[in-house]
Amino acid sequence: MNSDEIMTVVNAKAIAETGKDIGGISFPVYLHGWGGQSVVLLYLMALSIKIFGYTLFAIRLPILLVSIISLFVFYDLVKKLTKNQDIALIGLTLVAFCPWQILQSVWALDCNMFPHFLLFAIDIFYTGITKYKKSILYMSMVFFAISLYCYGIAIYFVPIFLLVMAIYLIKNKEVTIKNIIICIAIFLILASPLVTMFAKNVLKIEGNIQIGPITIPYYESLSRKQDMVFFSPEPLQQLWKNINSTLKVIIAQTDGAEWNSPKLFGATYRVTIIFAVVGIIKTIKDLKQDKKNTSAVMLITWLSTSILTSFIVNEANINRLNSIWYVILILAGIGIYEGYQKIKYKKVYAICVGVLYTAIFIAYTIYFYGYYTEVVDQSGTFSRGFFQSLDYVETLEQKTVLYDNIKNDGCLELYIQFNHDENKEYKEIRDENELKEKIKNIGEDEVLILDIEKKQYENVGNSHQIGDFLVITK
């Protein structure tokens, strides 16, 4: 399990059982977590745990289901934007083959709910505009507001995107001022708890606010604000770094973390960026020919806002840029189709593109079930045998449980603190010499949980290994 998963899981279990997070806060609009975590995945996970029990299946089911639903919504949106079923099918194939889409769906990271709910919101928004349905337009504001609770970065992306689209729509008389005012009201009402939370924490206004069972919390330390260029010691210098990191992630399609995107293949496969560039050129040409091309305006606004937002966020990575991948795949679908329209030998072109992506996908599949699993096993971001070792300890007779925390492993400490057997006393060991001495001279009534992920201790006596952990007794 990923360390971020574990934080969300422990809180989801607490919410499912008590209606409060592990800190005793009733239905918070934002989690403290490792300095800040969003809550949409938290509540979906809590519901899943309620229905299916406290299992890995229940924990990872919500992100998987939402990712699958996104495939249908993506197809629907592309078909509406391009008015071309072929482009929609090309785009859908790109998404289905996409390493980013596959990887983000297999482990439960809170931020990865954002691109999906953003996709849902934009699909509903575009439908409301093109079909002149006010009720559908207003419904899109509900989803845009929910997307804010999916990832902190959304609080920058969504208002900028909606502001640009509102100006365009009013200028071209596609919506009325009254419609915009109602949309703003719906959005602000639903977004206000989260906006209030961020304002309280930035301005250090202490104390929680209760709205029925819902809590707008104040946290003494919220590290996520430090991730923004505005709060950097040297904003201009940091902005330049952010621009460089953004362009690097988009072009190279990797951030160095193999579990986010494979270095060999990239987030969407690097060849996809070439087709996306063709799609951008085609979309800009369409916009020049027709200034009222809402589809083109929406795609360019979506892409531009994603890039602008990543300039604001320090040290962009695959996750922090997750609003961009769906629009890149849409533009790539447009680019592939444009190539088909322009080239003389259409059948040869179609076969070459099809064979290219099929071959890359087969290679990626081999990598995914091979090298990728080794990377995860060897990464300190993931913990094997985490829950199983603790469950095993609870079955033992020893009353004192000592656990290795010399690496300051927040996950182990967190889980033990909030999920332990009340019949046992848990104590952490942070000093390496103390830990080595305890391994040699463990007491009769003591059990030691030892993290051996880095293989720092070998040939330990009376022990039971579970994944990356050793459980040691006298």
C-alpha positions in Angstrom: 0.0 0.0 0.0 1.1 3.5 -0.8 1.7 5.8 2.2 -0.9 8.3 1.0 -3.4 5.4 0.6 -2.8 4.3 4.2 -3.6 7.8 5.6 -6.8 8.0 3.6 -7.7 4.4 4.6 -7.3 4.9 8.3 -9.4 8.0 8.2 -12.0 6.4 6.0 -12.3 3.5 8.4 -12.8 6.0 11.3 -15.4 7.9 9.3 -17.3 4.7 8.4 -17.4 3.6 12.0 -17.8 6.9 14.0 -18.5 9.7 11.5 -15.2 11.3 12.7 -11.7 11.2 11.3 -8.7 9.9 13.4 -8.4 13.3 15.0 -12.0 13.3 16.2 -13.2 15.8 13.6 -16.8 15.2 12.4 -17.0 14.9 8.6 -14.2 17.4 7.8 -14.2 19.2 4.4 -10.4 18.7 4.3 -8.0 16.2 6.0 -4.8 17.2 7.7 -3.2 14.0 6.5 0.5 14.4 5.6 0.0 18.2 5.6 -3.2 18.2 3.6 -5.5 15.7 1.8 -8.7 16.1 -0.1 -11.9 14.3 0.9 -13.9 13.0 -2.0 -12.0 9.8 -2.2 -12.2 9.6 1.6 -16.0 9.5 1.7 -16.3 7.2 -1.3 -13.9 4.9 0.4 -15.8 5.1 3.7 -19.0 4.1 1.9 -17.2 1.2 0.2 -15.8 0.0 3.6 -19.4 0.2 5.0 -20.7 -2.0 2.1 -17.8 -4.4 1.5 -15.9 -4.4 4.8 -12.4 -3.3 5.7 -10.5 -4.9 2.8 -8.0 -3.9 0.1 -10.8 -4.5 -2.4 -13.1 -2.0 -0.7 -10.3 0.5 -0.4 -9.3 0.5 -4.1 -12.8 0.0 -5.6 -13.9 3.7 -5.6 -11.0 5.0 -7.7 -11.3 2.0 -10.1 -15.0 2.5 -10.6 -14.7 6.2 -11.2 -11.8 5.6 -13.7 -14.0 3.2 -15.6 -17.0 5.6 -15.6 -14.6 8.2 -17.0 -14.0 6.1 -20.1 -17.7 6.5 -21.1 -17.8 10.2 -20.2 -14.6 10.8 -22.1 -16.1 9.2 -25.2 -19.3 11.2 -24.8 -17.4 14.5 -24.4 -15.1 14.0 -27.4 -18.0 13.0 -29.6 -19.9 16.2 -28.6 -16.8 18.5 -29.0 -15.7 17.1 -32.4 -19.1 16.0 -33.7 -17.1 13.0 -35.0 -17.6 9.5 -33.8 -14.3 8.3 -35.3 -12.3 10.9 -33.3 -14.2 9.8 -30.2 -13.3 6.2 -30.8 -9.6 7.1 -31.4 -9.6 9.1 -28.2 -11.2 6.3 -26.2 -8.6 3.9 -27.5 -5.8 6.3 -26.4 -7.3 6.5 -22.9 -7.7 2.8 -22.6 -4.1 2.2 -23.6 -2.8 5.1 -21.5 -0.3 4.4 -18.7 -1.4 7.4 -16.7 -5.1 6.2 -16.8 -4.1 2.7 -15.9 -1.7 3.5 -13.0 -3.9 6.1 -11.3 -6.8 3.6 -11.3 -4.9 0.9 -9.4 -4.0 2.7 -6.2 -6.1 5.0 -4.2 -4.5 8.4 -4.2 -6.8 11.3 -3.2 -5.7 13.8 -5.9 -6.5 11.4 -8.7 -10.3 12.0 -8.2 -9.8 15.5 -9.6 -9.3 14.8 -13.3 -12.3 12.5 -13.4 -14.7 14.9 -11.7 -13.3 17.7 -13.8 -14.1 15.6 -16.9 -17.7 15.0 -15.6 -18.1 18.7 -14.9 -16.9 19.8 -18.4 -19.0 17.2 -20.2 -22.2 18.4 -18.3 -21.2 22.1 -18.8 -20.7 21.7 -22.5 -24.0 19.8 -22.8 -25.8 22.6 -21.0 -24.3 25.2 -23.3 -24.9 23.5 -26.6 -28.4 22.2 -25.7 -29.4 25.5 -24.1 -30.6 23.7 -21.0 -30.3 25.9 -17.9 -30.8 23.0 -15.5 -27.9 21.0 -17.0 -25.7 24.1 -16.9 -26.5 24.6 -13.2 -25.9 20.9 -12.6 -22.4 21.3 -14.0 -21.6 23.8 -11.3 -22.3 21.1 -8.7 -19.7 18.9 -10.3 -17.2 21.8 -10.6 -17.7 22.5 -6.9 -17.2 18.9 -6.0 -14.0 18.8 -8.0 -12.6 21.3 -5.5 -12.9 18.7 -2.8 -10.9 16.3 -5.0 -7.6 18.1 -5.0 -6.3 21.4 -3.5 -5.0 22.5 -6.9 -8.5 22.6 -8.2 -9.2 25.7 -6.2 -6.9 27.5 -8.7 -7.8 25.6 -11.9 -11.6 25.7 -11.7 -12.2 29.4 -11.1 -9.8 30.4 -13.8 -11.3 28.0 -16.3 -14.9 29.1 -15.5 -14.0 32.8 -15.6 -12.5 32.5 -19.1 -15.4 30.4 -20.3 -18.0 32.8 -18.8 -16.4 35.8 -20.5 -16.4 34.0 -23.8 -20.0 32.8 -23.4 -21.3 36.2 -22.4 -19.4 37.9 -25.2 -20.9 35.5 -27.8 -24.4 35.7 -26.1 -24.5 31.9 -25.6 -25.6 32.5 -22.0 -27.3 35.4 -20.2 -25.9 37.4 -17.3 -28.7 35.9 -15.2 -27.6 32.4 -16.0 -24.0 33.3 -15.0 -25.1 34.8 -11.7 -27.1 31.7 -10.8 -24.1 29.5 -11.8 -21.8 31.6 -9.6 -24.3 31.4 -6.7 -24.5 27.6 -6.9 -20.8 27.2 -7.2 -20.0 29.5 -4.3 -22.5 28.0 -2.0 -21.1 24.5 -2.5 -17.5 25.7 -2.6 -17.7 28.0 0.4 -16.8 25.4 3.1 -13.6 24.5 1.4 -12.7 28.1 0.5 -13.4 29.1 4.1 -11.1 26.3 5.4 -8.2 27.5 3.2 -8.8 31.2 4.2 -8.9 30.2 7.9 -5.6 28.3 7.7 -3.8 30.9 5.6 -4.9 33.7 7.9 -4.4 31.5 11.0 -7.9 32.1 12.3 -8.1 29.4 14.9 -11.1 27.2 15.8 -13.4 24.9 13.8 -16.7 25.9 12.3 -19.6 23.4 12.4 -22.3 23.2 9.8 -24.5 20.5 11.3 -22.2 17.3 11.2 -19.8 19.0 8.7 -16.6 20.6 10.1 -14.6 23.4 8.5 -11.3 22.7 10.4 -8.4 24.8 11.4 -5.0 23.0 11.4 -2.0 24.5 13.1 0.2 23.2 10.3 -1.0 22.8 6.8 2.0 22.2 4.6 0.1 22.3 1.3 0.1 26.1 1.2 3.9 25.9 1.0 3.5 24.1 -2.3 2.3 27.3 -3.9 4.6 29.9 -5.6 2.8 32.7 -3.6 4.2 31.4 -0.3 7.7 30.8 -1.5 10.6 32.8 -0.1 11.6 33.9 -3.6 8.4 33.8 -5.8 10.0 34.9 -9.1 12.8 32.4 -8.8 10.4 29.7 -7.8 8.1 30.6 -10.7 10.9 30.0 -13.2 11.6 26.6 -11.6 7.9 25.8 -11.9 7.9 26.7 -15.6 10.9 24.4 -16.2 9.4 21.5 -14.2 6.1 21.9 -16.0 7.5 21.8 -19.5 9.8 18.9 -18.5 6.9 16.8 -17.2 4.7 17.6 -20.3 7.4 16.9 -22.8 9.3 14.1 -21.1 6.1 12.7 -19.5 7.8 11.5 -16.4 8.6 13.0 -13.0 11.1 10.4 -11.9 8.6 8.4 -9.8 8.0 5.1 -11.7 4.7 4.5 -10.0 3.3 7.8 -11.4 4.5 7.3 -15.0 7.0 4.8 -16.5 10.2 6.5 -17.6 10.5 4.2 -20.6 6.9 4.9 -21.9 5.8 8.2 -20.5 2.4 9.1 -19.0 0.5 8.9 -22.3 3.3 7.4 -24.5 5.7 10.1 -25.9 4.5 9.7 -29.5 1.1 10.9 -28.3 2.5 14.4 -27.6 3.4 14.7 -31.3 -0.2 13.9 -32.3 -1.4 16.3 -29.6 0.7 19.1 -31.1 -1.0 18.4 -34.5 -4.4 18.5 -32.6 -3.5 21.9 -31.0 -2.6 23.4 -34.4 -5.8 22.1 -35.9 -7.9 23.4 -33.0 -6.3 26.9 -33.2 -6.9 27.0 -37.0 -10.6 26.1 -36.4 -10.8 28.9 -33.8 -9.3 31.4 -36.3 -11.8 30.4 -38.9 -14.7 30.6 -36.5 -14.4 32.8 -33.4 -17.6 31.3 -32.0 -16.2 27.7 -32.0 -17.1 26.8 -28.4 -15.4 23.4 -28.6 -12.1 24.9 -29.7 -12.3 27.6 -27.0 -13.0 25.0 -24.3 -10.1 22.8 -25.4 -7.6 25.6 -25.6 -8.9 27.0 -22.2 -8.6 23.6 -20.6 -5.1 23.1 -21.8 -3.9 26.6 -21.0 -5.4 26.7 -17.6 -3.7 23.3 -16.8 -0.4 24.7 -17.7 -0.9 28.0 -15.9 -2.0 26.2 -12.8 1.1 24.1 -12.8 3.2 27.3 -13.0 1.5 28.3 -9.7 2.2 24.9 -8.0 5.8 24.3 -7.0 7.7 21.4 -8.6 5.0 20.0 -10.9 4.8 16.3 -11.2 2.4 13.8 -12.9 -0.1 14.1 -10.1 0.0 17.9 -9.8 -0.5 18.1 -13.6 -3.3 15.6 -13.6 -5.9 18.1 -15.1 -3.9 18.1 -18.4 -3.8 14.4 -19.4 -7.4 14.0 -20.6 -7.2 17.2 -22.8 -3.9 16.1 -24.2 -5.5 12.7 -25.2 -8.5 14.5 -26.8 -6.1 16.7 -28.8 -4.0 13.7 -29.8 -7.2 12.0 -31.1 -7.9 15.1 -33.1 -4.3 15.1 -34.3 -4.4 11.4 -35.4 -7.6 12.0 -37.3 -6.2 15.2 -38.9 -3.2 13.2 -40.2 -5.6 10.6 -41.7 -7.5 13.4 -43.5 -4.4 15.0 -44.9 -2.3 12.0 -45.9 -2.6 10.4 -49.3 -2.2 6.8 -48.3 -5.0 6.7 -45.7 -5.1 2.9 -45.3 -1.4 2.6 -44.8 -1.4 5.5 -42.3 -4.3 3.9 -40.3 -2.5 0.5 -40.2 0.8 2.1 -39.1 -0.8 4.1 -36.3 -2.8 1.1 -35.1 0.2 -1.2 -35.2 2.4 1.4 -33.4 0.0 1.8 -30.5 -0.8 -1.9 -30.2 2.9 -2.7 -30.1 3.6 -0.1 -27.5 0.7 -1.2 -25.4 1.8 -4.8 -25.5 5.3 -3.8 -24.4 3.8 -1.7 -21.6 1.7 -4.6 -20.4 4.7 -6.8 -20.2 6.5 -4.0 -18.3 3.5 -3.5 -16.0 3.3 -7.1 -14.9 7.1 -7.4 -14.7 9.5 -4.6 -13.9 6.8 -2.3 -12.5 6.0 -4.7 -9.7 9.6 -4.9 -8.8 9.8 -1.1 -8.6 6.8 -1.0 -6.3 8.3 -3.8 -4.1 11.6 -1.9 -3.7 10.1 1.6 -3.2 9.9 3.2 0.3 6.6 4.8 -0.9 4.8 1.4 -0.6 4.7 -1.1 2.3 4.3 -4.8 1.9 2.8 -6.8 4.7 1.9 -3.7 6.6 -1.5 -4.7 7.9 -0.8 -8.4 8.0 2.2 -7.9 10.4 0.1 -5.9 12.8 -2.8 -8.4 12.7 -0.3 -11.1 13.5 1.1 -9.2 16.5 -2.4 -8.9 17.9 -2.7 -12.7 18.1 0.5 -13.0 20.2 0.5 -13.2 24.0 3.2 -10.6 24.6 1.8 -7.4 26.2 4.5 -4.9 25.1 4.9 -4.2 21.3 8.0 -2.4 20.3 8.2 -1.1 16.7 11.1 0.2 14.5 10.6 3.8 13.7 14.2 4.9 13.0 13.1 6.0 9.5 10.3 8.0 11.0 7.8 5.9 9.1 4.6 7.9 9.6 2.4 5.1 8.3 3.4 2.5 10.8 3.2 4.9 13.7 -0.2 6.2 12.5 -1.7 2.8 12.1 -0.5 1.5 15.4 -1.7 4.6 17.2 -5.2 4.4 15.9 -5.8 0.8 15.2 -4.1 -1.2 17.9 -5.2 -3.9 20.4 -6.0 -2.1 23.6 -4.7 -5.1 25.6 -1.2 -4.3 24.4 1.2 -1.3 25.0 2.9 0.0 21.9 6.2 1.8 22.0 8.4 3.2 19.2 12.1 2.9 18.9 13.8 5.8 16.9 17.4 5.2 17.9 19.3 2.6 15.7 21.7 1.5 18.5 18.8 1.0 20.8 17.0 -1.0 18.2 20.1 -3.3 17.6 20.4 -3.9 21.3 16.7 -4.8 21.6 17.0 -7.3 18.7 19.7 -9.1 20.7 18.1 -8.8 24.1 14.3 -8.8 23.6 12.3 -9.4 26.8 10.0 -12.3 27.5 6.9 -10.2 27.4 8.0 -8.2 24.4 7.4 -8.4 20.7 9.3 -6.3 18.1 8.1 -5.2 14.7 11.2 -4.6 12.5 11.1 -2.9 9.1 13.6 -4.8 6.9 12.7 -3.2 3.6 16.2 -1.9 3.1 17.6 -5.2 4.5 19.5 -3.5 7.3 19.1 -6.4 9.7 19.8 -10.0 8.8 20.0 -13.4 10.5 17.6 -12.4 13.3 16.8 -15.2 15.7 13.2 -16.1 16.6 11.3 -14.2 14.0 8.4 -14.4 11.6 8.7 -12.4 8.3 5.6 -10.9 6.7 6.4 -8.8 3.5 8.8 -6.1 4.5 8.5 -6.7 8.2 9.9 -9.0 10.8 8.0 -9.9 14.0 10.6 -10.9 16.6 10.0 -12.6 20.0 12.2 -14.1 22.7 
